[in-house]
Amino acid sequence: MILKSRRILLILFLIPGALSGQFLDGNISAYVDSLIEVIPSGNQVEYQDPTSAELLVWEQAIEIIDNNSCCVANELLNTIGYKIRQIHDTLVGGYFAVIEEQVPASKYWGTYVINLIPCRQGLILQAPHSSFDTNTGKQANFCFLQLNMRGLMLNSAHRCNSQVDSDCDGSTSVCGASSVPYKISDLAHNAKSIFQKTTELFDLKFDQSTFVQLHGFLKQVDDPYLIISNGTRMTPAKDSAVRLAEELKFIDDTLTAKIGHIDLDWNRLLGFTNVQARMLNQSIDPCEEVGDFSSGKFIHVEQERTRLRADSIGWGKMRDALAMTFPCLVTDVDDITELIEVEIFPNPSTGSFTVAAEGLKSIAVYSLDGSLVWSNHNIQTENQLVNIHDAIGAIGFVRVQTDKGLTVRKIIFTN
C-alpha cells in the first residue's frame, strides 16, 4: 500500500501484516522537513487558538501515548482535526509518533514528534519560529534524530500569521514597522496555545525533562554569535545552559557568547517573555510574570546564521554540543525494573543473539556511546532474534521493554 503525504511525495510502505494504526516504514527526517517547508507565511491569516474543550481532548490524547496506545490517542485527536502518523525509520531503526494536523489544515497548532525508544530520555527540542528564524526547524530536526532524543516540537504557522494580539506581555517589531504586541500565532509568546500545553504535558510525562529552544537573530557588529539563557537571571542547581555554551566554544573557538544569568549587563534576546520558559521556571502566571525560580529545565538559544544555522556543518556543531551536554541515559533511567526476567543468549555474541522474556514488547540495542544500532518496537512473540551485522565495539546495551516494565542488560561482542 502506498500513501502520499499532502506535503511531500514521500513513499511509506505499510508493514506486511500490520493492522490499521501500526507503524509505516519511512524516513522520519525527510518527512518532518517536508512539514517545515510548507509552513504558511506571515501574510496569511490562518492560525486559530484552541478552545477549552479542544485543549482537554489534546491533554487526554498526549497522556495516553506510549508503546501501545497510539491508536486510542489517534481516535481522540481525530475529533479535533489532528492525527498520529506512526513511522518506523528504516535508516536509524527508530519508532516515532508524529502528531500532525489533518487535511485540510485550519488550526496550525504545530507538529509534535515523540521518539518511542530514545536514549536521551527527557531531552526535547523546540523550534517555535522555524520558518522565521531561518533553518531552526530543520536544525532541530537534524539534531533530534541524530541524537535519539525524546521529543521534537515545531510551529506550523509563521509567528505573524495572525492579526490577533496575544494577551501576554512584551512586544516585537518583527510583524510590522514598529514595536507591537506579540501575535497569538507566535507560539513562544502565547500561553493559550497547544504548544504551551504540550510543553506542560511533556514535562509531566517524561522524566528528567529539559527543553532546548532554538532561535536565530541578525548579528550586529558588536553582538556575540550566541545568546543563551535559562529564562531568568538565576543560576539553577544543574546549569546545562553554561555547559552547552562551553561545549560549543570547545567545538568552535570562534563562537563568542553571552549567557543571561552570567553576563548580567546583557539585556537583549534573553527569552524573559518566553511563556515556555516562564512556565518551566514555575511562574504563577506565565503570560505576565517571569518565574522567581530557575529550574534548569529550559534553555533559550539565539544563534547567528552563518556559523550555526546556515547548513548541516553548523547544525553539526549544535548536535555535538548537545550530545556532550546531555549524555545518553540508556543505562541510567529511573524506571528500570531489575526484577524483570530476561534472557539474552548467547552472551558474549558475535552479533546474532536472542532476547527472551514474558510479555516482550520492544527491544533497542545501543553502542557504548549511546547510538541506536538496532530496534524492534512491535514484538508479538516472547523470543526475538537480533542480528547486528556491523561491529559496534566490545560492549553494547540491550534495552528491553515488557508488559512488566523496563530493564537494560549489557552484552559483550566478540569477533
N, C-alpha and C positions, 0 to 999 in steps of 0.2 A: 504494500500500500504506500503510495507516495503523497505526501502532503506539501502544499505550497503555502509558505508564510505570506502574510499580506505585505511584509516589508522587505523580503529578500527571496530570491529563488533558491532557498536552502532546502535540500532534499533530506528528509528524515525517513528512515525505514523502520516500520513497525517491527519490534522484536518478534520473531516467529513464535506463534502460540500465545502471545501476550493478550490479555484481556483489555478492554477499554479502560483508559486511565493509567496503564502501566507505562514503562519507560520507552522512549523512542531513541534510536541511535542518531547521533548528530554531532555537530561542532558547536559547543556552547559559546565559545569566544566569538565566532563568526555570527552566531545568532544574536547575541547581545549587541554587538557592533551594529547590526542591521537595525535594531530598535533605536539606537542613538542617532543614526543617520537621518531618520525621518521625524525627528522632534520638531513640532511646529514652531515657527518663528515668533518673534515678539510683535509682528504686525497683525497676527491673527488673534481673535478673542475666543478662546475655547475652554480654558481651564475652569473647572467648577469645584467649589468646596464640597466635601461630603456632608450629608445630613447626619443628625444624631443616630438615626436608625441604620444608616449605611456604615457608620463607624462601629456600631455594635456588631453588625454582621462581620465586618472585617476582623474585629478583635476575636470573635468566636472562631473564625477560619484560621487565623495565624496561630492561635493557641493549640490547635489540634494537628498542625502539620508536623509529622515526624516520619519515621520509616515506613509506616503502614497506613496512614490516614489521609493521604493527599486526595483521594477520591471524595471523601466526605467533605473536606475543606473546599474542594472544587465545586461541589454542589451548592455550598453556601455562597461562594464568590460569584457563581453564575447568576444569582438573584440580584446582584448589584453591578453587573456588567463587566466583571473580571473573570479570569480563569487561571488554572495552573497547567503549564506545559512541563511535563517531566522528561528530562533529557539525560540519556547516558552518553557521556562524551567519549567517542571512540579513540580520541588522541591521548587523553590522560587517564581514561578509565573511571572518571568520577561520575557521581549521580547528583542531579540538580533539579530543584523545583523552581521554575520561573513563573512568577506571579505577574501577569500582564493583562492589559485591557482587551476586551473582546472587540471585534469589528462589527459595526463602525464605531470608532472611538468617540467619546463625548465628554469624558471627565478628566482625563490626563492627570491621574493621581501619582503616576510614577511606575517604575518597573522594579521588582524586588526578586533577587535570586538567593536561594538557600542551598548551600552545599550540604548534602546529607551525610557525607563521610569526610569531614575536614580534619586536618591535623592542627591547624590554628583555631582552636575550638570556639573562641569568643571574639575573634577579630573580624570586624565588619567595616568595609569601605563604603563611603558615601560620596556621591558627586551630584549635589543638588542644582548645579549650574552647568551641566555637561555640554550644552550647546552654546552657552555664552562664554564661559571660561574655556577657551579653546583646548580641545583634546582631553579635558579632565575626565570625561566619561570613558573614553577609550583607554586612557591611562589606568583608571580604576579597574576596568575590566581585565586589562593585561596583568595587573598585579594580583587581582583576585584569583584568577585561575592558576597562575604560575606558583603562587604561594599556598594554594589549597586552603583558603580562608573559609570562614563560616558563612559570611553574607556579603551581598553587594546591593546597594540602594541607589537608584538613579531617578532623576526627574524625567518626565515625558512631555514637558512643555517648557518653552522658553520662560525665563524668570519674569519677563514683561508681557506675558501672553494675555493677562487680564488687565482690564482698566479699573478693577475694584481695588481700593486700598486695603492693605492688611490693618487689623486692629492693633498690631504690635508696634512698639516704639521704634524709633530710628528712621532714617531717610537715606535716599540714594539719588544719584544723578544719572544712573545707567538707563533709566526708562524715559528720559526726557532731557531738555536743555538745562533744567535747574533741579535742585535737590527737592525731591518729593517723597511721600511715604512709600514704603515697600508695597508691592502688589501681592495679592493673595496667591498668585502663581509662583512667587518667589518662595520656594519650599524651606529655605533656611530662615525665613522670617515670617512664617505663618504657623501659629501654634494649633490651628484647627485642621491642619492637613493630614492626609493619610501618611505622608512621610514622617510627620511628628509622631503619630500614633504607632507606626511601625517601629520607630526608634525606641519608643517606650516598651513595646511588646518584645522586641528582640533583646532588650536589656534584661527584662524579666525572664525570658525563655532560655537564654544561653549563658552558661556560667562564665565568669571572668571576662565579661564583655568589654570591649574597647572599640570606639567608633573613631575612625580616621577620616576626616572630611577634606577632600581635595578641591582646591580653588586655584584661580590664576589671576595675575594682575599685570598691568603695564608698568614695567620698571622705569622709574625716573633716574637721573644721573646719580643721585646720592642714595638711592634705595639699595637694600641688600637683595640677593637673589631669592631669599626665603624669609617669610614671616610666619612664625609658628606660635600657636597659643593653645592653652587648655581652656580658654574662655573666661579666665579670671586672672587676677594679679597674684594669686596664691600658689604656693608650691605643694603639690599633692604628695601623699606618702610614697607612691610609686610614680616617678617622674619620667614617663615614657616620651614626653614631648622633647625634653632635653636630650634623651638618649637618641631619638630619631635625628635631631639636628647634628649630634656628634657623629652618627653613622654616615649621614650624608656628606659631612665635611671630610670624613675619612675616605670616602669613595671618590670625591671630587674636591680637592683642597681649594679650588677657586670659588666655591659656593660660600658666600657670606650670608649671615642670618641674624635676625632679631627674634628674640623669644619674649613673649608678653610678660611673663612673671619674673624674668631675669633683667631684661632691659626696660626698666621702669620709666625711662624718659621717652620710649617709643609709643606712639598713640594711634597709629594707622593700621587698618586691616587686621584687627586682632579678634574679630568674631564675638565681641562682647554683646552684640544684639542678636546673635545667633540663637534661635529658640531651642535647637537640639542641645547646644552647649549649656544653656541655662537649665533645661530640664535635667540633664545628666549631672549637673552640679547642684541639684536639689533646690532649685529656685521654687518658691511657693507659687509664683505666677510667671512662667517663662516668657509670656508675652510682654511683660512690663518690667521685670526685675532680674538683675544679674544674681546668680546664686552666691550665697555667702560661704560656700564651701567648695573646695576643688577636689573632685572625686578621682581625677586621673583617668576617667573613662572616655574623655573626648579630646581629640587633637585636631585643631584647625590649621590647615597648611595652605598658605598662599605661595604660589610659585611663579617666578618669571618664566616666560615661554621658551626662549631659545635653549636654555641649559637643561630644562626638566620636562617641558610639555610638548616640544616640537615633534618628537618622533620616538621610536622604540629605544633609541640609545638613552635618551633622558628618562623614559619610563623605567628602563632597566636600573637606573640609579635609585629611583624611588623603591622599586621592587627589592633590590638588595639591601637597602637601608631598613625597610620594613621587616625583611627576613631576620636581620640581626637584632632589631629592636624587640620583635615578638617571635621567639623561638617556637618551633613546632611542639605541641603539647601532647603528642600521641601517647607518650609514656608517662604522662603526669596529669590525668584528668580526674576530676572529683568523683565522677560517677562510676569508676571502675569497681566491679564486684569480683573479688578474688575467689569467691566460693563457687563460681560457675565451673562446671566440669567440662573441660575442653581438651581434646586430644589432638596433637599435631605429630604426624609421623610420615616418613622418617625425619628425625631431627637429631643430628645435622642432616642437611639435604643438599642435593646438587642443583636444586631449583624446581623439582617436582615433588609436591608433598600433599597430604590430605589433612583437612581440618574436619573434625567430627565433634558434634555437640547436639544435645537435645534442643529442639526449638530454634535451630540455626536460622538467622535472618540475613546477616550480611558479614562480609569479610573484607578487610583492607590490609594490604601489605605495604609497609613503608621501609625505606632505607634508613640508615643511621642518622642522616641529616634531615629526615622528615619528608622526603619526596615520596609521593604516592606512586607505587610501581605496579600494583595490581589490585583490582577490587571487583566485587560482585555484590550488588545491593538487592538482588531479587532471588535469593536462595529459597528453594522449597523442598529441600532434602536435608537429612541430618549428616551427610557426608559430602564434602566439596573438594574436588581435586583442584589444586593450584599449580599452574605451570608458569614459571618465570624464566624466560629464555636468556635475558641479558643479565650479566653479573651486576649486583648492587652492593658489593662489599662482603665482608666476612659475617656481618651481623645485620639482621633485619628484625622488624617488629610486626606481629600479626594482631590486628585489632578485630576482635570477634564480638558481634552483637547477637545475642539470643533473646528469646522471649522472657528470660530471667534477668537480663542486664548486659553489661558491657565488661569485657576484660581485654587485656593486652598481654601477649606472650612473645618471648624472644625466640628467634630462630637463627641457627648458625648455618651458613652456606659454605660448602666445600667445593673444590674444583673437581 
